[in-house]
Amino acid sequence: MLRNITFFLIAVFIALPATAQDHSNSAYLDAVMMDFNGASDKLNSLSDAIPEDHFGWSPAEGVRSVAEVLNHVSDANFGIAAMLGHESDYEAMDTDTKEGAMARLMASQEHVRELLASMADADLTSTAEVFGMTMNHYGVIGIITGHTHEHLGQLIAYARSNDVAPPWSGG
């Protein structure tokens, strides 16, 4: 329930200002792509820096492990893109290993990039049913990028808890 409320609030704060603006060129989609790529690159480099024997680590019982966080982000990337009509043909991968979880994550990120590259500004005002709500595509792609940032922050905390510094931080 709390997750649904959180997604709803994120969507409202992202979608309402976006619908009030006129995005008549591709600068908006370019900015979204740049933001998504930046967060994804950091998520990938941090995941790569975490030793494989820590991929099963979780801060507490009942909380996602490192691998489960990456699989959750992958599921969201594939699933939310599908809600916008961009279905995936990815094959199930062994996501219990570092290599498998990272491969699936990168495949899901590429899937989102393909979605963003296929969109035109005119598509952004179209609506889709997402998490039981009708939203415009502005809000939906905002959820994808926000979700990536959210779990990047989570993995930074996981990494620091295990004495792994984010590669871009200088230690």
C-alpha positions in Angstrom: 0.0 0.0 0.0 2.8 2.5 0.9 4.5 1.7 -2.4 1.4 2.5 -4.3 1.0 5.8 -2.5 4.7 6.6 -3.1 4.3 5.9 -6.8 1.2 8.0 -7.0 2.8 11.0 -5.3 5.8 10.7 -7.5 3.6 10.5 -10.6 1.5 13.5 -9.5 4.5 15.7 -8.9 6.1 14.7 -12.1 3.1 14.6 -14.4 1.2 17.7 -13.4 4.0 20.2 -14.1 4.9 18.4 -17.3 1.4 18.5 -18.7 1.3 22.3 -18.1 4.3 22.8 -20.3 4.6 22.8 -24.1 7.5 20.5 -25.1 7.5 21.1 -28.8 11.0 19.7 -29.5 13.0 16.7 -28.5 15.1 18.6 -25.8 12.9 17.0 -23.1 13.4 13.4 -24.3 17.1 14.1 -24.8 17.3 15.3 -21.2 15.4 12.3 -19.9 17.8 10.0 -21.9 20.8 11.8 -20.4 19.5 11.5 -16.9 18.6 7.8 -17.3 22.0 7.0 -18.8 23.9 8.8 -16.0 22.0 7.0 -13.3 22.2 3.7 -15.1 26.0 4.0 -15.7 26.5 4.7 -12.0 24.3 1.8 -11.0 26.2 -0.5 -13.4 29.7 0.6 -12.2 28.7 0.3 -8.6 27.2 -3.1 -9.1 30.4 -4.1 -10.9 32.5 -2.8 -7.9 30.5 -4.9 -5.4 32.2 -8.3 -5.0 30.2 -11.3 -6.1 30.2 -12.8 -2.6 28.2 -9.7 -1.4 25.4 -10.1 -4.0 23.5 -12.1 -1.5 24.0 -9.5 1.2 21.0 -7.7 2.7 20.9 -5.2 5.5 18.3 -7.1 7.4 16.0 -10.1 7.1 13.1 -9.5 4.8 15.0 -6.7 2.9 16.2 -7.1 -0.7 19.7 -8.4 -1.2 22.1 -6.7 -3.7 21.0 -9.1 -6.4 17.4 -8.7 -5.6 17.6 -5.0 -5.9 19.2 -5.3 -9.4 16.5 -7.8 -10.4 13.8 -5.4 -9.1 15.2 -2.6 -11.2 15.3 -4.9 -14.2 11.7 -6.0 -13.6 10.6 -2.4 -13.4 12.4 -1.3 -16.5 10.9 -4.1 -18.6 7.5 -3.9 -17.0 7.0 -0.1 -17.1 8.2 0.0 -20.7 5.7 -2.7 -21.5 3.0 -0.5 -20.0 3.9 2.0 -22.7 3.5 -0.6 -25.4 7.3 -1.4 -25.6 7.2 -5.2 -25.1 10.3 -7.1 -24.4 11.5 -10.3 -26.0 14.3 -10.8 -23.5 15.0 -14.4 -22.4 15.0 -15.4 -18.8 18.5 -15.2 -17.4 20.2 -16.7 -14.4 19.9 -13.7 -12.1 21.2 -15.4 -9.0 24.8 -14.7 -10.0 26.5 -11.3 -10.3 27.1 -11.9 -14.0 23.4 -12.8 -14.6 21.9 -10.0 -12.5 24.1 -7.4 -14.2 23.5 -8.8 -17.7 19.7 -8.6 -17.1 20.0 -5.1 -15.6 21.9 -3.9 -18.7 19.4 -5.6 -21.1 16.6 -3.8 -19.3 18.4 -0.5 -19.5 18.9 -0.9 -23.2 15.2 -1.7 -23.5 14.4 1.6 -21.8 16.8 3.4 -24.1 15.1 1.9 -27.1 11.7 3.0 -25.7 12.9 6.6 -25.2 14.6 6.7 -28.6 11.4 5.5 -30.2 9.3 8.2 -28.6 8.4 11.6 -30.1 7.3 14.6 -28.0 3.8 14.1 -29.3 3.7 10.7 -27.6 4.3 12.2 -24.2 0.7 13.4 -23.8 -0.7 9.9 -24.6 -2.0 8.0 -21.6 -1.4 4.6 -20.2 -2.8 2.5 -17.3 0.1 2.3 -14.8 -0.3 0.9 -11.2 -4.0 1.2 -11.4 -3.9 4.9 -12.5 -4.3 6.6 -15.9 -1.1 8.6 -16.4 0.4 10.5 -19.3 3.7 9.3 -20.7 5.6 12.2 -19.1 4.7 10.8 -15.7 5.5 7.2 -16.7 9.0 7.9 -18.0 9.5 10.0 -14.8 8.8 6.9 -12.8 11.4 4.9 -14.7 14.1 7.5 -14.2 13.1 8.2 -10.6 13.1 4.5 -9.8 16.6 4.1 -11.2 17.8 6.9 -9.0 16.0 5.5 -5.9 17.7 2.2 -6.2 21.1 3.7 -7.1 20.9 5.4 -3.7 19.9 2.1 -2.0 22.9 0.4 -3.5 25.2 3.2 -2.5 24.1 2.6 1.1 24.6 -1.2 0.6 28.0 -0.8 -0.8 29.2 1.7 1.9 27.9 -0.8 4.5 30.2 -3.3 3.0 33.3 -1.0 2.7 32.8 -0.6 -1.1 33.2 3.0 -2.3 31.2 4.0 -5.4 33.8 4.1 -8.2 33.0 7.7 -9.2 33.4 9.0 -5.6 37.1 8.8 -5.3 36.8 6.6 -2.2 
